[in-house]
């Protein structure tokens, strides 16, 4: 059914594609913004006034509930914690500091067991969302409607509202959805989701020559703000500026998914005459870092418990950087406890905030860096995780651009992986960058760079 709809979409004229996207948008709007959404937006706002003691009390209470629930209803944790000598009585008096007594959950475990033993046996009907993110490891996160609404409420209260916008305003989105199936697609390079007052721009057709069409989409729909990939939004702003085009003033630009540099921020603020707000989370939704109007990056303690640790697993001091280990407090249907996300942050040395909020303050979100790939026709693009999602037997993958016409895909696979999977990945790549040659290397392990960070996309093209 899904493939039939995609085929019909690809063959349809633009106005029919807009209607199909709007129908899909209506479904997602009701799923995310219905039910308990408004109630939880108010709850997230109410908790912003918490003191440090109130936050600790809240997190401790939620953590104990989560651990007891996980032990009782999630087979993976019941077996794991029993093997480590923990039982239901231990979780009744569990403290946040005790988390380090529990083993970490690796991405590989989530990949292996995320659709089976990592799910609660008492879960309601839900949906799996797929991603490989910046780690190259394909994973599936499970959400019921209610869990999705709660997470959407966190996004509304702590990302949109902190930036002075909300979900009722018109917005432009540059993200990973393939709204234009072909690399050589003609303008317009955007489609309209009337149900959510959203214009969805292609992340895979950005170039100085196409910038004017993107700008037309922004102007004609009188967009209030832009959201999406940090690098893609920056590239669009850079091309608009280089072409000496005039962009309208926006209320905000909300970026995510990649590291936001000062140059990127300055360019977007100059072009759109508004502030840029950075944020960090992930499809797993087990923690949220967002920027407020004072430019402070704050971790929301009601979305999860964030540990920032050194190579030995010890908490780093304020002012130092470390690996993020997160315990999500919002999704009890697929609990992620001491989950190694694969990213790093630097804690602020001075934890006092100008805003007066008692939330952990972050100086920098490290990592999240992928190279920009340049197609043969000059288009610039990032975020190739769509190549790897839902590929059977794929453990981890890495894309390397050797030249504009030659690519290498390194893969770590399980038994049963075949040429059919390789052909599917090549087909997906060519649909984004055009016809190119692709060599596959099956490895036991994909090398990391000197600082130990995995790079999912590497480009050797200047």
N, C-alpha and C positions, 0 to 999 in steps of 0.2 A: 504493500500500500504506500509506504513511504517513498519507495523508488518511483512508483507511478506518479505521485504528486510532484516529485522533483523533475521528472521528465516533462510533465505537463507544464510546469512552471517555466522550464527552460525554453519551451517552444512558444510560449505565450507572448503577446505584445506587452509593452510596458504597463499600460493601464490595467490589464488583467493581472500582471505580476503585483502591482500595487494593491489590488483588491485581495489577492491571495495572501500577501504579507499582512494586510490589515485584519483579515480573518484570523490569521495565526496570532497577530498582536492582541486581538480581542480575547482569545483563549488565555494567553499569558497574562494579560492585564487582570482578568478575573481570577486567575490562579494565584497571582502574586499579591494583588491589591484588594482582594475581597476578604471575607471571613474575619479573622482576628487582626488584620493589618492595622487598622486605625487604633484599636485598643493598645497594641504593642508600640506603635509610634509614640503614643502618650506616655506609656510606661518607660520607654527609653529616655524620653525627655525628662520625666520626673526623676529618674535615677541620676541624671547629670549633676544634681545638687548634692549627691552623696559626699560625706566626709570619707577620709581614709579608713576610719574604723567601720563605717557603714559598708564600704566596699568590701572590706575583709570579711565582715559578717555575711554579706550577701554571697560572695564567692564560696566561702566555706560551706554554707548551707546547700548551695547548688551543686558543689562538688560531691558532697556526701550523697545527695540524691542520685547523681549521675553514676557514681561508683556502685552503689547498691543496685541500681537498675541494670547496669552493665553486667554485674556478677549474676544477677537473677535471670536476665533474659537474653544475653548475648553469648552464644556458645564459645566464641573465641576468647573472651575475657574470663569467662567462668573457668575454663581449662587453664589459661595462663596464670591467673591470680591464685588459683588453688595450688598450682605447681610452685608458686613463690610464697606459699604459706599464708595467704590472705583469705579471710572469710567475711560473711555479712556483718558480724559483730565488729570487726576492725574498722569498717567504713563508717560506723555510727559516730566514732570519735576522731575521724581522720582530719588532719590539718593540712593546709596548703603545702607546708614544708615537707610533709610526708610523701608528696608526689614522687620525689627522687628515689623512693624505695621501689617504685613500680617501673617495669621495663618500658622502653620507648616503642612506639608503633612506627615501623618503617613504611615508606611508600610501597615497597615491594609487597609487604603484607596486605596493604590496602588493595593493591592490584590483584593479588591472589584471592583474597577472602572478602573483598568489599561487597560482592553480590551474594555471598553465602553466610559464613559463620560470623562475620562482623555486623550482621543485621540483627536487630532485636526481634525476637519471636513474637512480641506483642505489637509490632508495628502495624500501622494502617496502610492502605493502598498508597503507593507513591510512584515516583519517577526517578530514573537514573540520569544524571547529567555527566557527560564524558569530557575529559580534558587530559592533556599531557603537560600543560603549562611550560615552565622554563626548565623542567627537570628531564623531559623526554620520556617519562614513565607514564603510560596511559593508565588512568584511574577512572573509576565511576563513583560518584557521590550520590547518595540516596536522599530524596526529599519527599515527604508527604506535603499536601497542600498547606497544612498548618505550619510546618517547619519552614516552608518557602515563604509564607506570609510573615513569619517572625523575622527571618533574615532580611526580607525586603523592608520591613519596618526599621531595622537597624540601619540599613542603607539610607532610608529616607531621613531618619532623625540625625544621623551622625555624618553623612556625606552631603546629601542634597541640602538639608536645612542649614548645616554649618556654612555652606557656600551661598546661602541666601536664595536658594531655588527650591522647587518641589516637583512632584511627579505630574502635577496638572499643567505645568508650563511646557511649551514646545521645545524640543531638543533635537540635536543632531547626534548621531552615534557613528563612530568609526570602530568597528569591531571585527570579529572573526567570521561572521556569517557570510557565506558565498552568495550574495544577492545577484552578482553577475557571474554566471557559471564559467564563462570563457575568458581566457587571457586577452584575446583580441576584441573584446566586447566594445561596442560603440556607446557614446553618451546617450542618455544621462548616466552618470556613474553613481547614482543614488536611486533608492526606491522609497516610497512613502507608506508609513504605517499610520493610517488615519485614526485607528482606534486609540492610539496613545500619543497622538500629536508628535510623532517621531519621524524624522528623516534619517534613513539608514544609508550611510555612505560606504562604498567599497574600500576596504583597506588594501586592495591589490591592484589598483589602477592609478595610483598617485604619481604624478610627474609634473614638471613645470608646464607642459602643454595641456594637461587636463585640469589644472588648478582653477581655471575660470569656470568650468562646468560645476565643480564642487562648490565654488563660491555662489554660483547661481542658485544651487539648492539651498544654501544658507539664507540668501536674500529673499528668494521667492516665498519661502515658508516662514519668513520673519522669526527665525529661531531665537529662543531666549538664551540657550546655553548649549555647549558641546560636551560630550562625554566620550570615553573610550580609551583606546590604546594611546599611551603617552607619545611614543615615537611617531605614530601615524598622524596624530593631531599636530605634532610639531612639524612634520614634513609638509603637511598642508599649509600651515602658517608660513613656513619658510618659502614655499613656492609662491604663495600669494604675495609675499613681500618682494621676492626677486623679480616677479613679473610686474611689480608696481601697481597691483590691483588694490582696490579699496574695500576692505571688509567692514561690515556693520559692527557697531559696538554690541558686545554680548554682556550678559549678567555674570557669567562664569564659564570656565573650562574645567571639567572634572576629569583627571587622568588616573589611569591605573595600569596594571599588568607589567609595566617596565619601569626601570629607574628613570626618574625625572631629574635631569641636570639643570643647573642654573641657566645655561644657555637656552635650553628648551623652554624653560619657564619664561625667561625674559622675552624670547621671540613671540610666544603666544600672547603674552600680556601686551606686547607692543602692537601686534597685529589686530587683536580683538578688543583692545582698550578695556581690559577687565582683569581680575585676579584669576590665577590658576590654583586649583586645589588638588593636592595629591592624595592618594589613598592606596591601601594595600589589603588584600584578603586573598581569596582563591575560591575555586569551585567547591572545595571542602568546607568552607565557611566555618572555620573553627577559631576565628579571631579577626578583629578589624582594627586597622590603624587608619586614621583620617585626619585631615588638616582643618583647623578652625579659622575663623576670620583674623586671628592674631598671627597666623602662620605657624601655629604649634601643631606638630604631629603627635597625636595622642592615641594610646591603645584603649579600646573600650572594654572595661573589665567585665561587663555583663555579657559579652560575646564569647569570652573564653579566659583561660588562665595562661599567661605568656611567661615562659621561662626563657631567659637569655643566658646561654651557658658557653663556657670555653671548651677547648678540646678534651678536657678531662671531665666534662659534665658538671662543673661547678659554676654557680652564678657569677657573672661578671660584675665588676664594680660600675657604678654610675660614671659615665664618660667613656666606657669601653664598649667594644663591639663583640657580638657573639652570635652563635646559632640560635634560631628560634625553635623552641619546642612548645607546642600549643595543645591545650586541652579545651575542646569546644564545649560550651555550656548551653547551646541552643538546639542541637539536634540529638535527641535521645533515641532515634530510630536507627542511626548508624553512628554510635559514639566513637569519637576520635580522641583517645586519651594518651597524652604525652606523644603527640604526633610530630614526627620530624618532617617539617614542611620542606626543608632544603634551602631556606633563605636565611639571611643574617640582618640584624639591625644594630645600630649604635645607640645606646641609651644616653640621654642628656645627662651631663654631670650635675647640672642644677635642675632638680625636679619641680621646682616652684613654677607655676604657670601664671602668665599675665591674665588669662581668662578666669583664674580662680578655680578651675576644675581639678579635682584630685584624681587624675588618671595618669598612668605611666607616660612619661614624655620621651619621645624618640628624636634623636638628631638626624638620623639618616637610615633609610631602608636600603641596604646594600644588595648586591646581586641583581637579579631580574634583568640581566643584560643579555640581549641577543644582537647579533650583527644585522645590519640592514642589507637585504638582498636586492641587487640591481638586475632587472630583466634586460633582455636584448634590446627592447625598445625604449629603455631608459626609465621605466617605471620603478619606483622604490617601494619596498614592502618589508614587513616584519611579521612575527608570530605565525609560525608554520605548524602549530600543534595539530591542526586539522588533518595533516598528513597521516598522523599516527593513531588517532582515536579509533576505537572499535576494530582494530586490526588483530585477528586471532593469533595467539601464541607470541605476540610481540611483548618483550619485557621492557626494553628501553631502546631509544633511537636517537640519532643525531644526523642533521643535515649539514653538508659542507658544500659551498659553492666554490668550485675551482676557477671557473671562468663563467661568462654569461651564458655559455652553451654547454657546460660540463659540470655535473654534480655527483657527489658521492653521498650515499646514505649508509651510515654504520648502524648495525642492529645487533642486539642481543636477543635471542629467541629461545623458545621452548621447542621440544620435539613436536613435529606436526606442522611447523611453519613451512610454507611452500612458495613456489614461484608465483602462485596466484596472489598471495599477499604482497609480494614485491611489485607485481604488475599493477595492483590497486594503488599502492603508494606512488608509483611513477605516474599513473594516470592523474592522480590528485595534484601532484607537483606540476605536471605539464599544463593542467587546466589553470594554474595560477601564473606560471612564468612563461608559458609557451613551450613549443616542442624543444626538448633538450635531451642530451644523453645522460643516463643515470647508471652509475655503478654501485652495486650493493656489496658490502663487506659484512659477513657474519663473524662477530667477535665474541670472545668469552666475557670481555669487559671493555667498555669504552673509556679511553684515557681522559683524565681530568686535567685542567690547567695547573700552573705552578702553585696557586693558592688553594688547590683542591676543589675548585668550583666546577661543576658540570656546565658545559655550554651546549644547548640544544641546537643552536644554529650558528654556523661559522661561515663568513664570507671572505674569500681571498681577493675579491674584486675591489679595487680602490674606489 
